[in-house]
Amino acid sequence: METIVIEVDDLVAEAWRNAPEAARKAIRNKINISLAEELITNPTQEYTSFLQTLRSEMSSAGLTQEELDNIIRDE
């Protein structure tokens, strides 16, 4: 994973700083998926490869496929 900086409203920034780590982790995953959907130009090959990498990283971090599906569904 790599860190990027995104500007947000002051209220959002404060809420982010005060949110529990589990909530921030779920939000980071949603943002990662949303950005990938918007920015990856070759949705078939690049996106599939991205999803495989993301699943592997999330699994290593302790997230199950079921939890990932719930995150996507909640969006």
Biopython code that builds the backbone (N, CA, C, O; Angstrom):
import numpy as np
from Bio.PDB.StructureBuilder import StructureBuilder

atoms = [
    (1, "MET", "N", (0.840, -1.176, 0.000)),
    (1, "MET", "CA", (0.000, 0.000, 0.000)),
    (1, "MET", "C", (0.885, 1.238, 0.000)),
    (1, "MET", "O", (2.027, 1.219, 0.459)),
    (2, "GLU", "N", (0.317, 2.310, -0.530)),
    (2, "GLU", "CA", (1.014, 3.587, -0.598)),
    (2, "GLU", "C", (0.106, 4.677, -0.038)),
    (2, "GLU", "O", (-1.117, 4.589, -0.149)),
    (3, "THR", "N", (0.695, 5.684, 0.553)),
    (3, "THR", "CA", (-0.065, 6.784, 1.133)),
    (3, "THR", "C", (-0.217, 7.906, 0.119)),
    (3, "THR", "O", (0.743, 8.264, -0.563)),
    (4, "ILE", "N", (-1.440, 8.472, 0.017)),
    (4, "ILE", "CA", (-1.699, 9.661, -0.774)),
    (4, "ILE", "C", (-2.412, 10.658, 0.122)),
    (4, "ILE", "O", (-2.901, 10.294, 1.192)),
    (5, "VAL", "N", (-2.474, 11.908, -0.303)),
    (5, "VAL", "CA", (-3.135, 12.945, 0.481)),
    (5, "VAL", "C", (-4.339, 13.443, -0.300)),
    (5, "VAL", "O", (-4.228, 13.762, -1.484)),
    (6, "ILE", "N", (-5.492, 13.511, 0.362)),
    (6, "ILE", "CA", (-6.723, 13.992, -0.254)),
    (6, "ILE", "C", (-7.299, 15.079, 0.646)),
    (6, "ILE", "O", (-7.420, 14.885, 1.856)),
    (7, "GLU", "N", (-7.653, 16.219, 0.063)),
    (7, "GLU", "CA", (-8.259, 17.295, 0.830)),
    (7, "GLU", "C", (-9.721, 16.974, 1.127)),
    (7, "GLU", "O", (-10.462, 16.503, 0.265)),
    (8, "VAL", "N", (-10.112, 17.242, 2.367)),
    (8, "VAL", "CA", (-11.501, 17.051, 2.788)),
    (8, "VAL", "C", (-11.925, 18.263, 3.614)),
    (8, "VAL", "O", (-11.090, 19.065, 4.032)),
    (9, "ASP", "N", (-13.224, 18.384, 3.842)),
    (9, "ASP", "CA", (-13.743, 19.452, 4.687)),
    (9, "ASP", "C", (-13.207, 19.302, 6.108)),
    (9, "ASP", "O", (-12.855, 18.204, 6.539)),
    (10, "ASP", "N", (-13.149, 20.420, 6.825)),
    (10, "ASP", "CA", (-12.646, 20.416, 8.200)),
    (10, "ASP", "C", (-13.427, 19.453, 9.091)),
    (10, "ASP", "O", (-12.846, 18.741, 9.910)),
    (11, "LEU", "N", (-14.738, 19.438, 8.925)),
    (11, "LEU", "CA", (-15.576, 18.556, 9.742)),
    (11, "LEU", "C", (-15.250, 17.088, 9.485)),
    (11, "LEU", "O", (-15.203, 16.283, 10.416)),
    (12, "VAL", "N", (-15.028, 16.747, 8.225)),
    (12, "VAL", "CA", (-14.675, 15.368, 7.867)),
    (12, "VAL", "C", (-13.317, 14.999, 8.466)),
    (12, "VAL", "O", (-13.149, 13.904, 9.002)),
    (13, "ALA", "N", (-12.353, 15.912, 8.374)),
    (13, "ALA", "CA", (-11.025, 15.646, 8.926)),
    (13, "ALA", "C", (-11.093, 15.393, 10.427)),
    (13, "ALA", "O", (-10.444, 14.480, 10.938)),
    (14, "GLU", "N", (-11.875, 16.198, 11.126)),
    (14, "GLU", "CA", (-12.016, 16.018, 12.571)),
    (14, "GLU", "C", (-12.685, 14.685, 12.897)),
    (14, "GLU", "O", (-12.264, 13.970, 13.807)),
    (15, "ALA", "N", (-13.727, 14.365, 12.146)),
    (15, "ALA", "CA", (-14.424, 13.096, 12.374)),
    (15, "ALA", "C", (-13.480, 11.921, 12.123)),
    (15, "ALA", "O", (-13.523, 10.922, 12.840)),
    (16, "TRP", "N", (-12.629, 12.044, 11.102)),
    (16, "TRP", "CA", (-11.663, 10.992, 10.782)),
    (16, "TRP", "C", (-10.687, 10.793, 11.948)),
    (16, "TRP", "O", (-10.419, 9.663, 12.357)),
    (17, "ARG", "N", (-10.168, 11.887, 12.470)),
    (17, "ARG", "CA", (-9.212, 11.796, 13.581)),
    (17, "ARG", "C", (-9.851, 11.170, 14.824)),
    (17, "ARG", "O", (-9.171, 10.498, 15.600)),
    (18, "ASN", "N", (-11.138, 11.386, 15.009)),
    (18, "ASN", "CA", (-11.832, 10.873, 16.197)),
    (18, "ASN", "C", (-12.443, 9.486, 16.007)),
    (18, "ASN", "O", (-12.923, 8.886, 16.968)),
    (19, "ALA", "N", (-12.428, 8.977, 14.785)),
    (19, "ALA", "CA", (-13.049, 7.675, 14.499)),
    (19, "ALA", "C", (-12.170, 6.540, 15.024)),
    (19, "ALA", "O", (-10.944, 6.648, 15.021)),
    (20, "PRO", "N", (-12.796, 5.458, 15.471)),
    (20, "PRO", "CA", (-12.025, 4.289, 15.899)),
    (20, "PRO", "C", (-11.279, 3.677, 14.708)),
    (20, "PRO", "O", (-11.693, 3.828, 13.559)),
    (21, "GLU", "N", (-10.189, 2.994, 14.999)),
    (21, "GLU", "CA", (-9.355, 2.405, 13.940)),
    (21, "GLU", "C", (-10.157, 1.466, 13.035)),
    (21, "GLU", "O", (-9.940, 1.458, 11.823)),
    (22, "ALA", "N", (-11.062, 0.689, 13.588)),
    (22, "ALA", "CA", (-11.855, -0.243, 12.763)),
    (22, "ALA", "C", (-12.694, 0.514, 11.737)),
    (22, "ALA", "O", (-12.823, 0.075, 10.595)),
    (23, "ALA", "N", (-13.258, 1.637, 12.134)),
    (23, "ALA", "CA", (-14.056, 2.445, 11.206)),
    (23, "ALA", "C", (-13.165, 3.052, 10.132)),
    (23, "ALA", "O", (-13.531, 3.065, 8.957)),
    (24, "ARG", "N", (-11.994, 3.555, 10.527)),
    (24, "ARG", "CA", (-11.066, 4.132, 9.536)),
    (24, "ARG", "C", (-10.603, 3.070, 8.541)),
    (24, "ARG", "O", (-10.462, 3.347, 7.350)),
    (25, "LYS", "N", (-10.372, 1.870, 9.027)),
    (25, "LYS", "CA", (-9.937, 0.770, 8.158)),
    (25, "LYS", "C", (-11.017, 0.447, 7.125)),
    (25, "LYS", "O", (-10.710, 0.278, 5.945)),
    (26, "ALA", "N", (-12.250, 0.360, 7.547)),
    (26, "ALA", "CA", (-13.360, 0.073, 6.626)),
    (26, "ALA", "C", (-13.517, 1.199, 5.609)),
    (26, "ALA", "O", (-13.759, 0.943, 4.430)),
    (27, "ILE", "N", (-13.380, 2.440, 6.059)),
    (27, "ILE", "CA", (-13.505, 3.588, 5.158)),
    (27, "ILE", "C", (-12.355, 3.603, 4.155)),
    (27, "ILE", "O", (-12.572, 3.865, 2.972)),
    (28, "ARG", "N", (-11.136, 3.325, 4.613)),
    (28, "ARG", "CA", (-9.991, 3.263, 3.687)),
    (28, "ARG", "C", (-10.237, 2.234, 2.590)),
    (28, "ARG", "O", (-9.920, 2.470, 1.424)),
    (29, "ASN", "N", (-10.802, 1.095, 2.970)),
    (29, "ASN", "CA", (-11.087, 0.053, 1.977)),
    (29, "ASN", "C", (-12.118, 0.533, 0.965)),
    (29, "ASN", "O", (-11.962, 0.300, -0.234)),
    (30, "LYS", "N", (-13.166, 1.197, 1.432)),
    (30, "LYS", "CA", (-14.186, 1.725, 0.524)),
    (30, "LYS", "C", (-13.588, 2.758, -0.428)),
    (30, "LYS", "O", (-13.869, 2.746, -1.627)),
    (31, "ILE", "N", (-12.767, 3.646, 0.112)),
    (31, "ILE", "CA", (-12.131, 4.673, -0.723)),
    (31, "ILE", "C", (-11.215, 4.027, -1.748)),
    (31, "ILE", "O", (-11.216, 4.424, -2.913)),
    (32, "ASN", "N", (-10.442, 3.050, -1.339)),
    (32, "ASN", "CA", (-9.536, 2.351, -2.241)),
    (32, "ASN", "C", (-10.299, 1.727, -3.407)),
    (32, "ASN", "O", (-9.891, 1.847, -4.562)),
    (33, "ILE", "N", (-11.391, 1.073, -3.100)),
    (33, "ILE", "CA", (-12.205, 0.437, -4.143)),
    (33, "ILE", "C", (-12.828, 1.491, -5.047)),
    (33, "ILE", "O", (-12.822, 1.337, -6.268)),
    (34, "SER", "N", (-13.363, 2.554, -4.470)),
    (34, "SER", "CA", (-13.991, 3.616, -5.275)),
    (34, "SER", "C", (-12.992, 4.292, -6.198)),
    (34, "SER", "O", (-13.287, 4.534, -7.368)),
    (35, "LEU", "N", (-11.814, 4.596, -5.676)),
    (35, "LEU", "CA", (-10.796, 5.225, -6.517)),
    (35, "LEU", "C", (-10.366, 4.298, -7.645)),
    (35, "LEU", "O", (-10.171, 4.745, -8.776)),
    (36, "ALA", "N", (-10.220, 3.033, -7.351)),
    (36, "ALA", "CA", (-9.836, 2.071, -8.385)),
    (36, "ALA", "C", (-10.885, 2.027, -9.492)),
    (36, "ALA", "O", (-10.547, 2.008, -10.675)),
    (37, "GLU", "N", (-12.147, 2.013, -9.105)),
    (37, "GLU", "CA", (-13.225, 1.972, -10.100)),
    (37, "GLU", "C", (-13.199, 3.219, -10.990)),
    (37, "GLU", "O", (-13.497, 3.130, -12.181)),
    (38, "GLU", "N", (-12.849, 4.367, -10.431)),
    (38, "GLU", "CA", (-12.840, 5.625, -11.172)),
    (38, "GLU", "C", (-11.576, 5.829, -12.000)),
    (38, "GLU", "O", (-11.636, 6.424, -13.077)),
    (39, "LEU", "N", (-10.440, 5.348, -11.517)),
    (39, "LEU", "CA", (-9.168, 5.750, -12.098)),
    (39, "LEU", "C", (-8.455, 4.713, -12.947)),
    (39, "LEU", "O", (-7.639, 5.072, -13.796)),
    (40, "ILE", "N", (-8.738, 3.466, -12.745)),
    (40, "ILE", "CA", (-8.024, 2.442, -13.520)),
    (40, "ILE", "C", (-8.629, 2.378, -14.912)),
    (40, "ILE", "O", (-9.830, 2.158, -15.071)),
    (41, "THR", "N", (-7.782, 2.574, -15.922)),
    (41, "THR", "CA", (-8.265, 2.732, -17.290)),
    (41, "THR", "C", (-8.582, 1.416, -17.995)),
    (41, "THR", "O", (-9.462, 1.378, -18.855)),
    (42, "ASN", "N", (-7.897, 0.362, -17.654)),
    (42, "ASN", "CA", (-8.173, -0.934, -18.279)),
    (42, "ASN", "C", (-8.897, -1.804, -17.258)),
    (42, "ASN", "O", (-8.268, -2.586, -16.544)),
    (43, "PRO", "N", (-10.217, -1.667, -17.191)),
    (43, "PRO", "CA", (-10.945, -2.311, -16.103)),
    (43, "PRO", "C", (-10.828, -3.828, -16.062)),
    (43, "PRO", "O", (-10.962, -4.422, -14.992)),
    (44, "THR", "N", (-10.586, -4.452, -17.173)),
    (44, "THR", "CA", (-10.555, -5.904, -17.156)),
    (44, "THR", "C", (-9.294, -6.439, -16.504)),
    (44, "THR", "O", (-9.354, -7.053, -15.439)),
    (45, "GLN", "N", (-8.157, -6.209, -17.133)),
    (45, "GLN", "CA", (-6.916, -6.800, -16.646)),
    (45, "GLN", "C", (-6.374, -6.094, -15.411)),
    (45, "GLN", "O", (-6.063, -6.747, -14.416)),
    (46, "GLU", "N", (-6.258, -4.773, -15.459)),
    (46, "GLU", "CA", (-5.692, -4.043, -14.331)),
    (46, "GLU", "C", (-6.571, -4.146, -13.087)),
    (46, "GLU", "O", (-6.067, -4.335, -11.980)),
    (47, "TYR", "N", (-7.863, -4.023, -13.269)),
    (47, "TYR", "CA", (-8.772, -4.058, -12.121)),
    (47, "TYR", "C", (-8.792, -5.441, -11.483)),
    (47, "TYR", "O", (-8.807, -5.563, -10.258)),
    (48, "THR", "N", (-8.791, -6.472, -12.303)),
    (48, "THR", "CA", (-8.772, -7.837, -11.770)),
    (48, "THR", "C", (-7.493, -8.070, -10.981)),
    (48, "THR", "O", (-7.523, -8.652, -9.897)),
    (49, "SER", "N", (-6.373, -7.618, -11.524)),
    (49, "SER", "CA", (-5.099, -7.748, -10.831)),
    (49, "SER", "C", (-5.116, -6.956, -9.534)),
    (49, "SER", "O", (-4.640, -7.429, -8.501)),
    (50, "PHE", "N", (-5.667, -5.748, -9.592)),
    (50, "PHE", "CA", (-5.780, -4.915, -8.395)),
    (50, "PHE", "C", (-6.611, -5.612, -7.324)),
    (50, "PHE", "O", (-6.226, -5.639, -6.154)),
    (51, "LEU", "N", (-7.745, -6.173, -7.721)),
    (51, "LEU", "CA", (-8.621, -6.847, -6.749)),
    (51, "LEU", "C", (-7.930, -8.042, -6.115)),
    (51, "LEU", "O", (-8.085, -8.285, -4.918)),
    (52, "GLN", "N", (-7.172, -8.788, -6.901)),
    (52, "GLN", "CA", (-6.451, -9.935, -6.354)),
    (52, "GLN", "C", (-5.427, -9.478, -5.318)),
    (52, "GLN", "O", (-5.292, -10.089, -4.257)),
    (53, "THR", "N", (-4.706, -8.400, -5.632)),
    (53, "THR", "CA", (-3.730, -7.859, -4.698)),
    (53, "THR", "C", (-4.421, -7.347, -3.442)),
    (53, "THR", "O", (-3.965, -7.602, -2.327)),
    (54, "LEU", "N", (-5.522, -6.623, -3.627)),
    (54, "LEU", "CA", (-6.265, -6.080, -2.498)),
    (54, "LEU", "C", (-6.791, -7.195, -1.603)),
    (54, "LEU", "O", (-6.685, -7.105, -0.380)),
    (55, "ARG", "N", (-7.351, -8.236, -2.192)),
    (55, "ARG", "CA", (-7.856, -9.364, -1.391)),
    (55, "ARG", "C", (-6.738, -9.990, -0.564)),
    (55, "ARG", "O", (-6.921, -10.316, 0.609)),
    (56, "SER", "N", (-5.583, -10.150, -1.195)),
    (56, "SER", "CA", (-4.447, -10.748, -0.498)),
    (56, "SER", "C", (-3.998, -9.865, 0.670)),
    (56, "SER", "O", (-3.743, -10.363, 1.766)),
    (57, "GLU", "N", (-3.902, -8.555, 0.432)),
    (57, "GLU", "CA", (-3.484, -7.635, 1.483)),
    (57, "GLU", "C", (-4.512, -7.577, 2.608)),
    (57, "GLU", "O", (-4.146, -7.548, 3.783)),
    (58, "MET", "N", (-5.786, -7.560, 2.257)),
    (58, "MET", "CA", (-6.825, -7.493, 3.280)),
    (58, "MET", "C", (-6.866, -8.786, 4.078)),
    (58, "MET", "O", (-7.097, -8.766, 5.287)),
    (59, "SER", "N", (-6.645, -9.903, 3.410)),
    (59, "SER", "CA", (-6.608, -11.185, 4.100)),
    (59, "SER", "C", (-5.444, -11.216, 5.095)),
    (59, "SER", "O", (-5.587, -11.696, 6.220)),
    (60, "SER", "N", (-4.298, -10.699, 4.665)),
    (60, "SER", "CA", (-3.136, -10.634, 5.551)),
    (60, "SER", "C", (-3.408, -9.728, 6.746)),
    (60, "SER", "O", (-2.859, -9.932, 7.829)),
    (61, "ALA", "N", (-4.266, -8.720, 6.538)),
    (61, "ALA", "CA", (-4.606, -7.790, 7.615)),
    (61, "ALA", "C", (-5.726, -8.327, 8.502)),
    (61, "ALA", "O", (-6.115, -7.679, 9.473)),
    (62, "GLY", "N", (-6.245, -9.510, 8.169)),
    (62, "GLY", "CA", (-7.260, -10.128, 9.006)),
    (62, "GLY", "C", (-8.693, -9.955, 8.537)),
    (62, "GLY", "O", (-9.619, -10.405, 9.212)),
    (63, "LEU", "N", (-8.899, -9.301, 7.377)),
    (63, "LEU", "CA", (-10.255, -9.147, 6.854)),
    (63, "LEU", "C", (-10.618, -10.368, 6.011)),
    (63, "LEU", "O", (-9.825, -10.821, 5.185)),
    (64, "THR", "N", (-11.797, -10.885, 6.221)),
    (64, "THR", "CA", (-12.258, -12.034, 5.451)),
    (64, "THR", "C", (-12.979, -11.569, 4.189)),
    (64, "THR", "O", (-13.342, -10.397, 4.080)),
    (65, "GLN", "N", (-13.187, -12.467, 3.246)),
    (65, "GLN", "CA", (-13.935, -12.137, 2.031)),
    (65, "GLN", "C", (-15.354, -11.687, 2.393)),
    (65, "GLN", "O", (-15.905, -10.789, 1.756)),
    (66, "GLU", "N", (-15.935, -12.307, 3.403)),
    (66, "GLU", "CA", (-17.280, -11.924, 3.842)),
    (66, "GLU", "C", (-17.310, -10.473, 4.321)),
    (66, "GLU", "O", (-18.226, -9.725, 3.979)),
    (67, "GLU", "N", (-16.308, -10.074, 5.114)),
    (67, "GLU", "CA", (-16.249, -8.691, 5.585)),
    (67, "GLU", "C", (-16.062, -7.716, 4.421)),
    (67, "GLU", "O", (-16.677, -6.650, 4.398)),
    (68, "LEU", "N", (-15.216, -8.079, 3.459)),
    (68, "LEU", "CA", (-15.020, -7.229, 2.281)),
    (68, "LEU", "C", (-16.317, -7.094, 1.487)),
    (68, "LEU", "O", (-16.662, -6.003, 1.033)),
    (69, "ASP", "N", (-17.030, -8.201, 1.324)),
    (69, "ASP", "CA", (-18.316, -8.150, 0.613)),
    (69, "ASP", "C", (-19.297, -7.239, 1.329)),
    (69, "ASP", "O", (-20.039, -6.498, 0.684)),
    (70, "ASN", "N", (-19.310, -7.286, 2.668)),
    (70, "ASN", "CA", (-20.199, -6.413, 3.436)),
    (70, "ASN", "C", (-19.829, -4.950, 3.250)),
    (70, "ASN", "O", (-20.715, -4.102, 3.148)),
    (71, "ILE", "N", (-18.541, -4.639, 3.203)),
    (71, "ILE", "CA", (-18.095, -3.266, 2.977)),
    (71, "ILE", "C", (-18.586, -2.770, 1.628)),
    (71, "ILE", "O", (-19.114, -1.663, 1.523)),
    (72, "ILE", "N", (-18.415, -3.582, 0.601)),
    (72, "ILE", "CA", (-18.861, -3.196, -0.743)),
    (72, "ILE", "C", (-20.370, -3.061, -0.795)),
    (72, "ILE", "O", (-20.888, -2.111, -1.382)),
    (73, "ARG", "N", (-21.077, -3.992, -0.191)),
    (73, "ARG", "CA", (-22.543, -3.959, -0.194)),
    (73, "ARG", "C", (-23.089, -2.728, 0.539)),
    (73, "ARG", "O", (-24.083, -2.140, 0.114)),
    (74, "ASP", "N", (-22.434, -2.342, 1.643)),
    (74, "ASP", "CA", (-22.869, -1.186, 2.417)),
    (74, "ASP", "C", (-22.758, 0.111, 1.639)),
    (74, "ASP", "O", (-23.482, 1.070, 1.906)),
    (75, "GLU", "N", (-21.855, 0.136, 0.684)),
    (75, "GLU", "CA", (-21.669, 1.341, -0.120)),
    (75, "GLU", "C", (-22.880, 1.564, -0.958)),
    (75, "GLU", "O", (-22.937, 2.531, -1.717)),
]
sb = StructureBuilder()
sb.init_structure("model")
sb.init_model(0)
sb.init_chain("A")
sb.init_seg("    ")
for serial, (resi, resn, name, xyz) in enumerate(atoms, 1):
    if name == "N":
        sb.init_residue(resn, " ", resi, " ")
    sb.init_atom(name, np.array(xyz, "f"), 0.0, 1.0, " ", f" {name:<3s}", serial, name[0])
structure = sb.get_structure()
